[in-house]
Amino acid sequence: MTTLYGIKNCDTMKKAWTWLDSKKVAYQFHDYKKAGIDKPTLEGWVKNVADPVSSTLLASYQSDAALAQTYVAFAGSADLSTQGSYVRIDGPR
């Protein structure tokens, strides 16, 4: 099942739900405002980027304060192996 990561009131999320519902795609929603993001998930996404970029990105997001300011939008497979998978990480950097 696809997990859609975002913020409930985001217009882009609303468009994504509408599209997924119209195509009858099963999904679950992870709301960052309520559930936050954990370090292992964030590390997994960032490690899909080649070094030295991934090391620099991870260093920017390691502290609890930095994670509290981090928002991630994601759609597709969790390991980004499915064509069309997407992740966007916005935070203190």
C-alpha positions in Angstrom: 0.0 0.0 0.0 1.2 3.5 -0.8 1.9 5.9 2.1 1.3 9.5 1.4 3.3 11.8 3.7 2.3 15.4 4.2 0.2 17.9 6.1 -3.6 17.5 6.1 -4.4 21.1 5.1 -1.9 21.3 2.3 -3.5 22.0 -1.1 -1.1 19.6 -2.8 -2.1 16.8 -0.5 -5.8 17.5 -1.2 -5.0 17.2 -4.9 -3.1 14.0 -4.4 -6.0 12.4 -2.4 -8.5 13.5 -5.1 -6.4 11.9 -7.8 -5.7 8.7 -5.8 -9.4 8.3 -4.9 -10.4 8.9 -8.6 -8.0 6.1 -9.6 -9.2 3.9 -6.7 -5.6 3.6 -5.4 -5.4 2.3 -1.8 -3.2 4.6 0.4 -2.6 5.6 4.0 -1.8 9.1 5.1 1.0 10.1 7.5 0.3 13.5 8.9 3.6 15.2 9.9 1.8 17.8 12.1 0.5 14.9 14.3 3.0 12.1 13.9 6.3 13.9 12.9 9.1 12.0 11.2 11.5 9.6 12.7 15.2 9.5 12.0 15.4 6.1 10.4 12.7 7.0 7.8 14.4 10.3 7.0 17.8 8.6 6.8 16.4 5.9 4.4 15.2 8.6 2.0 18.3 10.7 2.1 20.6 7.7 1.6 19.0 7.3 -1.9 21.0 10.4 -2.8 24.7 9.8 -3.6 27.4 10.9 -1.3 28.7 13.5 -0.5 25.3 15.1 -0.9 23.6 12.6 1.4 26.1 13.0 4.2 25.8 16.7 4.1 22.0 16.5 4.1 21.9 14.0 7.0 24.2 16.2 9.1 21.8 19.1 8.7 18.8 17.1 10.1 20.3 15.0 12.9 19.3 17.1 16.0 15.9 16.8 17.6 15.5 20.6 17.0 16.2 20.2 13.3 13.8 17.3 13.0 11.0 19.3 14.7 11.4 21.9 11.8 11.4 19.2 9.1 8.5 18.4 6.8 8.5 15.7 4.2 6.2 15.2 1.3 6.3 11.7 -0.2 4.4 9.5 -2.6 5.1 6.1 -4.1 7.1 3.2 -2.7 8.9 3.6 0.6 12.3 2.7 -0.9 11.7 4.9 -4.0 12.2 2.0 -6.3 8.8 2.4 -8.1 8.9 4.7 -11.1 7.2 8.0 -10.2 8.0 7.8 -6.5 8.7 11.2 -5.0 10.1 12.7 -1.8 10.6 16.3 -0.8 12.3 17.2 2.4 12.0 20.8 3.7 13.6 21.9 7.0 16.2 24.0 8.7 18.7 23.8 5.9 
